[in-house]
Amino acid sequence: MLSAYIFCVLVGGGFLALSVFGDFLDGMDIDLDVDVDGEIDAGGGADVARLLSLRTIVYAMFGFGATGALLHAIWGGSSAGLTAVVAGVTGLASGAIISTVFRYLKRSDSGTALGARSFVGLTGEVSMEIAPDSAGTVNVLRGERRYSVRARLDSTSSDDGPLGPGQSVVVVGMADGIATVVPVDMKLLEE
């Protein structure tokens, strides 16, 4: 059973660390957003569906594994049944508490990120070439966080040719998560 506890600690703790320290890993831009919406009219079925989100399962795994491994280390495996029960209850409780907290944050808009329109007017730097006929990516600094955003050339700038990596651009619009950009005219900035 110890190997199951260790597995749950590693998998759950790994995802927990990624969610906590993800903003600090500047070179790695990982966004995992899983939303399952649905209405179930069968009694408390909607609450059960909310509790079985990926986030809840991962945090419950971590709570189960950490508690189980700790109790196994303390009791030396002499009461494996009691360890499994306590670890299971602790895991379910941690998953339920985390799920409740995130539902509250979503409902109260406490953790709401700025909308896509907040990128408009910001300058960025091309990180993957943007051609008139294909999208690329730009790095945009908004607040203290750097975002990598898919981008395409504005139709009025499409005759300028492709924009290469390192070239400065201004975001003039956002649609469906893709920025519309124009190159920064360095001559105008110098005046």
C-alpha positions in Angstrom: 0.0 0.0 0.0 3.0 2.3 0.6 3.7 2.4 -3.1 0.1 3.6 -3.8 0.6 6.4 -1.3 3.9 7.4 -2.8 2.4 7.3 -6.3 -0.5 9.6 -5.2 1.9 12.0 -3.5 4.1 12.3 -6.6 1.2 12.7 -9.1 -1.0 14.9 -6.9 2.0 16.9 -5.6 3.4 17.3 -9.1 0.2 18.9 -10.3 -0.1 20.9 -7.1 3.4 22.2 -7.5 2.7 23.1 -11.2 -0.4 25.0 -10.2 1.3 26.9 -7.4 4.7 27.6 -9.1 3.5 27.7 -12.7 3.8 31.5 -12.9 7.4 31.2 -11.9 8.3 28.8 -14.6 8.8 31.5 -17.3 10.2 29.2 -20.0 7.3 26.7 -19.6 3.9 28.0 -20.5 1.4 25.4 -19.5 -2.3 26.2 -19.2 -4.6 23.4 -18.3 -8.2 24.5 -18.1 -10.8 21.9 -17.9 -14.4 23.0 -17.4 -17.3 20.6 -17.4 -20.6 22.3 -17.3 -23.9 20.4 -17.1 -27.1 20.3 -15.3 -28.3 17.1 -13.7 -31.8 17.0 -12.4 -31.4 13.8 -10.4 -31.3 15.1 -6.8 -27.8 16.0 -5.7 -26.2 14.7 -9.0 -24.9 18.2 -9.9 -22.9 18.4 -6.7 -21.4 15.0 -7.3 -20.4 16.1 -10.8 -18.8 19.2 -9.4 -16.8 17.2 -6.9 -15.4 14.9 -9.6 -13.5 17.6 -11.4 -9.9 17.0 -12.4 -8.7 19.5 -9.9 -10.6 17.9 -7.0 -9.3 14.4 -7.9 -5.7 15.6 -8.1 -5.9 17.4 -4.7 -7.7 14.4 -3.2 -4.9 12.1 -4.5 -2.3 14.3 -2.9 -4.2 14.4 0.5 -4.7 10.7 0.4 -1.0 9.9 -0.5 0.5 12.4 1.9 -1.6 11.2 4.8 -1.1 7.6 4.0 2.7 7.9 3.6 3.0 9.9 6.8 0.9 7.5 8.9 2.7 4.5 7.4 6.0 6.1 8.5 4.7 6.8 12.0 2.9 3.4 12.6 5.3 1.4 10.6 2.6 -0.4 8.6 1.3 -2.2 11.7 -2.3 -0.9 11.2 -2.6 -0.8 7.4 -6.4 -0.8 7.5 -6.7 2.2 9.8 -4.0 4.0 7.8 -6.0 3.5 4.6 -9.3 4.6 6.1 -7.8 7.8 7.7 -5.9 8.5 4.4 -9.1 8.0 2.4 -11.1 10.3 4.6 -8.4 13.0 4.6 -8.1 12.8 0.8 -11.8 13.2 0.2 -11.9 16.0 2.7 -9.0 17.9 1.1 -10.6 17.4 -2.4 -14.0 18.7 -1.1 -12.5 21.7 0.6 -10.4 22.7 -2.4 -13.4 22.3 -4.7 -15.5 24.4 -2.4 -12.9 27.2 -2.3 -12.5 27.2 -6.1 -16.2 27.3 -6.6 -16.4 30.3 -4.2 -13.6 32.1 -6.1 -15.3 31.5 -9.4 -18.7 32.6 -8.1 -17.3 35.8 -6.5 -14.9 36.6 -9.4 -12.1 37.0 -6.8 -9.6 35.3 -9.0 -10.9 36.5 -12.4 -8.2 37.3 -14.9 -8.3 40.4 -17.0 -10.2 39.8 -20.2 -8.7 39.4 -23.6 -9.5 43.0 -24.4 -7.0 44.1 -21.8 -4.2 43.1 -24.3 -5.3 45.8 -26.8 -2.8 48.7 -26.8 0.1 46.7 -25.2 3.4 46.2 -27.0 4.9 42.9 -27.5 7.7 41.1 -29.2 7.3 38.5 -32.0 8.5 35.0 -30.8 7.4 33.0 -33.8 7.2 34.5 -37.3 3.9 36.1 -38.3 3.3 36.0 -42.0 0.4 37.8 -43.9 -1.2 34.4 -44.5 -0.4 32.6 -41.2 -0.5 33.3 -37.5 2.5 33.3 -35.2 3.1 34.1 -31.6 4.0 37.2 -29.6 5.1 37.7 -26.0 3.2 40.5 -24.3 3.9 41.8 -20.8 0.7 42.6 -18.9 1.2 43.7 -15.4 4.0 41.5 -14.0 3.2 38.5 -16.1 4.5 37.6 -19.6 1.9 36.0 -21.9 2.6 34.1 -25.1 -0.3 34.9 -27.4 -1.2 33.6 -30.9 -1.2 36.6 -33.3 -1.9 37.5 -36.8 -1.1 40.7 -38.8 -3.7 43.4 -39.1 -5.2 43.5 -42.6 -3.8 47.0 -43.2 -0.2 45.8 -42.4 -0.3 42.6 -44.4 1.6 44.1 -47.3 4.6 44.8 -45.0 5.7 41.2 -45.2 6.3 38.8 -42.4 7.3 39.9 -39.0 10.4 38.0 -37.6 11.2 37.0 -34.1 12.3 39.9 -31.9 10.4 42.5 -33.9 8.2 44.9 -31.8 4.5 45.0 -32.3 1.4 46.6 -30.9 -1.8 44.6 -30.2 -4.7 46.4 -31.9 -7.4 43.8 -31.4 -8.3 40.5 -29.9 -10.7 37.9 -31.3 -11.2 34.3 -30.2 -7.9 34.5 -28.2 -5.8 35.6 -31.2 -4.3 39.0 -31.2 -4.3 41.3 -34.2 -1.0 43.1 -34.3 0.8 45.8 -36.3 4.5 46.4 -36.4 5.9 49.3 -34.2 7.2 52.0 -36.5 10.5 52.9 -34.9 10.6 56.3 -36.8 7.4 57.4 -35.1 8.6 56.4 -31.7 11.8 58.4 -32.1 9.9 61.6 -32.8 
